[in-house]
Amino acid sequence: MSIRLRFEKGSFSAQVVLKDEALTPLLDIISRHQSDDAGGAALHLAKARAESKIFGEPLNQSSEDERIALTKSWIEQHSLAEILAKIPWETYSQKILLLGASQEVVGGGDTWKNSDIEAKFLAASLAAPANFAREVRLAIKSGSIAAITPRTYKVTRRGWTEIYAAIMETSVENQLGNLCE
């Protein structure tokens, strides 16, 4: 995950991508130099601060391994129904990623089979995809899932970071909703 920053001064406009380590100093600069007539800037600052506090740790101190560990911990603390409700992904390949991650965390193994995920769909009261193999192929093609053998799969580092990003996004949206009420 990276930080996208866009700023304007008169006719000058710039857009940059920053490393996660820049978040804390960036928040400090914003809080020190923010103009009173910034309009919605306070809301954006609240969003950034909320995002940096999810899981109780600032983002700039989280390596990819720590993010994956935090994601696994989050999954372990939530039921299957909560996971699917809090991360409202629409496509079956995304749901397979979530269910596969849940299987790896609470199912007791590093890999899973189609039958494991089909059972998770039933447990979550969801209809399994009609063409399960195609959905798994799409997840593999996106890099979220890797085939270990022809019939066993594993969530990739990319898949874990996608879940982490989704957790962050939905958590920040919820916190912002609470701020606006």
Secondary structure, DSSP 8 states (H G I E B T S, - for coil): --EEEEEEETTEEEEEEE-GGGHHHHHHHHHHH--TT-TTHHHHHHHHHHHHHGGGS-GGG--HHHHHHHHHHHHHTS-HHHHHHHS---SHHHHHHHHHHHHHHHSSSS-EEHHHHHHHHHHTT----TTHHHHHHHHHHHTSEEEEETTEEEE-HHHHHHHHHHHHHHHHHHHHHHHH-
